[in-house]
């Protein structure tokens, strides 16, 4: 199962094709090609899937989700935490049976 951690947009490229997001303190590049031009601005919260911004979400909803993630992360060991945050946008697109 793939989960998207809400990420805050901290920078948008001049050509509006890429942005930089902050995912619980981890900054990464994200592609904006799935969004309409002008939909995403600095300060917006977005959901990513395999490096693409898929949609923008409400700040209140994003902050609530981030708090839930923090609670989940507290129950994990350090290695699991790193994987959950650093690899959240590398989720394989597979069915539960592995296909």
N, C-alpha and C positions, 0 to 999 in steps of 0.2 A: 504494500500500500504506500502511496506517495502522499506526503503532506507538504503543503507550502507554508512557510513561515512568512508572515507579512514583513515586507521590507520597505524602508523609507527611502524615497528618491532624494539623493543628495547632490546630484549633478545630471544635467541633460546635455548631450553633445550639441554642437552648433547645427549639425545637419538633422537633428531630432531622430536619429536612427538608433542611438545607444544612450544608455544612462548608467550612472553609478548608483548603487543602492547600498544601504546599511541594513544588514540582517543581524540584529542583536549584537552589534559591534564588529561584525565582519563585513568589510566592504568588497563589492565585486561588480563587474560589468554585467549589464543585462541588455538584451536586444529589444528594441521597441517596434519591430516590424509588424507585430500582431495587433498593434494599437493604431487608432486613427491619429493623424497628426494633431498635436495640440492637446491630446487627451491627458498626457502625463506631464506634470510640472514638479519642480523642486518642492519638497515638502509633502508630496502625495505619498500614500501607502499603496503598495501594489503586491500582487501575488505572482510568483515566478514558476515556470515549469521548464526544466532543462535549459535554463539561461534566457528564456523569453518572458517578457512581461505579458501576462495573459489578461489581467484586468486590474482595475483600480478599486480599492475598497475604502470604506468609511473609516476615518481615524479612530473613532470610538470602538468600532468592531476590531480594528487592527490592534489597538492597545490591549483590548480584552484577550485576543488570541495570543499575543505576545506574553501576557501574564500567565496564561494557561501553559504555554511552552516552557516558561521559566519553572513552573511547578513540576512539569514532566522532567526537565533537565536535572532538577535537584535530586530526583530519584535514580538517575543514571550514574554510572562511574565515569571517570574523566575521558576515557577513550570513546565511550558511547556518546558523550556530549560533543566531542570534537566532530565525530562522524555526522551527528544529527544536524549540526549547524553548518559545517563546511561542505557537506555533500548533499544538502537538501535539494539542489537544482540538478543533480545528476541521477535522478530516480529512473530506473529502467521502466519502459512502458510494456509491462508483462501482465498476463492474467495470473490469478492465484495458482494455477496449476503449472506455472513456469514457462508457458508458451508465449 
